[in-house]
Amino acid sequence: KCVPEAFDIEEEIIKTMNDYDKDVSLKKIDLIIGVYRSEDGDLYLLPVVKKAQQMVLEETLNHNYLSIRGIDEFTKAACTLILGDIEKQWNDETIFGFQCIGGAGALKIGADFLHQFMECTTVYFSDPTWVNHEPTFKSSGFKNIRKYRYFKKESKSLDIEGIWEDLSNAPENSVVILQVCGHNPTCVDPTKEQWKKIAKIIKEQKLIPFFDIAYQGFASGDLIEDAWVIRYFFQEGIDFICAQSFSKIFTMYNERVGNLMFSMKPSSEIDVIKSNVSKIVRCMYSNPPNHGTKTILKILTNSELYNEWSNSFTIMVSRIKTIRIDFRKALEDLGAPGKWNYITDHGGMFILLNFTSNQLEYFQQFYHIYVSPPGRLNVTGLNTNNIDYIAKAVTETLKK
Ligand code: PMP
C-alpha cells in the first residue's frame, strides 16, 4: 500500500509546467523556472562552458569511478571560489568538501548528516524560501520545521527585525538555512551590517548555520561580493556548512554539479565527520558523476577561462538590471496597483508578485504567462518583445 505523502514536493510548479506545455496559444511565455534566458527567449549556454566541455571530452581517457568525495581538486576550487585563499585550512583539513549532485544534493547530504550524526531535529528557513528546503529536511527526519520571518509582503522589503527576533528565540543546536544572495523567491538580501547581527545571534544562540548559495554573481555581478557573508562567518571563526550549486552560475542545469563545504575549528572530530558523510553518500549514490564537474573545474583553474566566465556576469547582470528598470517603468506608466521600487532596489533572477490564487489562475489562463506559484517570475524571461505585454498583464491581473 502506498501511503500518500503529507507534503507536496514542487507539486504546484510541476502542475504549472504541465499547464504551460499543454497551452497551445502562440502568446505563451515561460517565466517559471530560474534558468537564464537570453534576449531571444531561448535557454542560454555560456560559450566558455561549451569550450571547456570540448576540452574535457578530448582529455577523457576512461570513465573510471570517482571517489566517494568526488574530485578533490574540484571541491578545493569550489571552496576557494567562496573563501579565497584557503591553502592553509585545506592542508590542515579544517575546510573540506564533498562533490554533490547539484545544490539540491548538497542540501540533502547535509540534512542527512545533521540529523543522523549531529542529533539535530529543528531547522529554520526564511519565510518564504525555495520550495525544496522543507521537504528535503523533512525527508531527512527533522521533526521541527520552523520559519523565521523574512519578507514584508506589503512593502516587499526585508523583515530584518523579524529575522533577528525569531533567530534569537531559536533553541540551541537548531540548523538555520541562510540563502547567501539572490534570495529565492524574493531576491531581497540582508545588508552587510544586518548579516553581522545575524552572525552574532547565531553564535550566541549556538545555532548551526547552513548556507545555501545558488546565485553567486547574479545578485551584484561580482562573485566575491556576493559571497561576502560566508567569508564574514569564516573570519569570525563560526563553524558552518555550505551547499553550493553550480547549475545557474554555469548555465549547466542537467550536469548536476554541487559541493558541500564544511568549515570548522581544528578538532579530532573532522575525520569522524568525513567518514560519516561518506557513509551517507555511499548508501545513496556511491560516488558522484564526472563530466560537468570536470568542465567546471577546467574553468575554475584556467585563468583565461575563469576571466571569461567571471566577466560574463557583468553582461548577464547588466541585462537583468535593464529589464528591471524597464519593467518597473512599464508598470508605473500603466498605473499598476502597488509600489514598484522593489523591482529596481534589488538585483537577481526573481521578482515576487503578490498574486492571490484567483489572480494567478487568471494571469495564466487569460494572458498565457506562466510563473512559479504564488507569483515568482524569472526576470530573464522578459525581453523587449514581451515586456510591455507582461506589464499590461500584471497590471490588469492586480486590478481584478
Ligand atoms: N538553492 C536554491 C536557493 C535554489 O534556488 C536552487 C535551485 N533552484 C538550489 C539550491 C539547487 O540547485 P541545483 O540542485 O539545481 O544545483
Residues whose N, C-alpha, C, O or C-beta is under 5 A from the ligand:
A	BS01	PMP	I101 G102 G103 A104 G105 W130 N184 D212 A214 S245 F246 S247 V257
